[in-house]
């Protein structure tokens, strides 16, 4: 079967790989009808998340049809249409029972201290082959799969596999209350869903900070007030819009591949901090392999987190859902401590949110496809990766169709 395979930093290919088979009685084999490209995939290819094993199938978002079931999977039938949770969880350990599915004690083969297990990730996450393939083996299928309700399309369901739940998780962690003022840093797919989710939770005002006009326009359509950090200093603008107080809640939906301002007022401060940013890049991405403008790490890993801390009001809450590797150790802890900030962060507990969000989609409360920009065949996946990596105008979220012809 065809799959997108990681061969090394800066090297991904569309390969023929063996079809998956059941290994455990709690497994399922799913024939993928939709997958997607995520910013997290780019971290491995750019080198900002180390430890990826060559030969691993990429991708952690999937929708499909069950083809085989292990004997201990009793809540599904062959032929059921399902969403695959991006993070893998057993459903039985103390963490899963408390709703911390991303910290399952048993899913990660590296042991209880290893942390989150997810599809298509580096060695420390399993590793498990990912979902940018024609078929996939799904461990702990009784928990990792969720049935797709009638009336929900693949285009809608694929966005509930990871990015909508992660955005909602970020908004919930931010402790948003009705009337709160919220700043969302990063208007990629997760940031856009964080805006949607902040509105669902009753936020009074939502500000969206990015440098890409097409993404800022999507944020505006979702009801956010937009700030382009290449044109104005985001912290100064947020303070001005909040009478000098700052925002109640901030969500970092950027992570390790953040960039600093290269133009405008914010570029002056970035120039002063450039040596520190270079040190951070060397720390989180000691090995890179750019190909022209592709696969280039962000030039300021801590920038989004710094701006978020600076823009928050005293006693505010910072929610971090942008991905940072374990090697990242730069954070303005002094500024956060002296403002009495609450810090909350982590990988999304997908299984906790997906059933609820599927119902919001089924009922018509939310149509997630407003954020879906491209649907491409698996055969054109590498070109789609390159365009998405470059953040070309209009390339916001890319769905892949494993069975489709070239598009």
Secondary structure, 3 states (H helix, E strand, C coil): CEEEEEEECCEEEEEECCCCCCCCCCCEEEEEEEEEECHHHHHHHHCCCCCCCCCCECCCCEEEEEEEECCCCCCCCCCCEEEECCECCCCCCHHHHCCCHHHCCCCCCCCHHHCCCEECCCHHHCCECCCCECEEEECCHHHHEEECCCCCCHHHHHHHCCHHHHHHHHHHHCCCCCCCEEEEECCCHHHHHHHHHHHHCCCCEEEEEECCHHHHHHHHHCCCEEEECCCCCHHHHHHHHCCCCCEEEEEECCCCCCCCCCCCHHHHHHHHHHHHHHHHHHHHCCCCCCECCECCCCCCCCHHHHHHHHHEEEEEEEEECCCCCCCCCCCCHHHHHHCCCEEEECCCCHHHHHHHHHHHHHCCCCCHHHHCCEEEEHHHHHHHHHHHHCCCCCCCCEEEECCCCCC
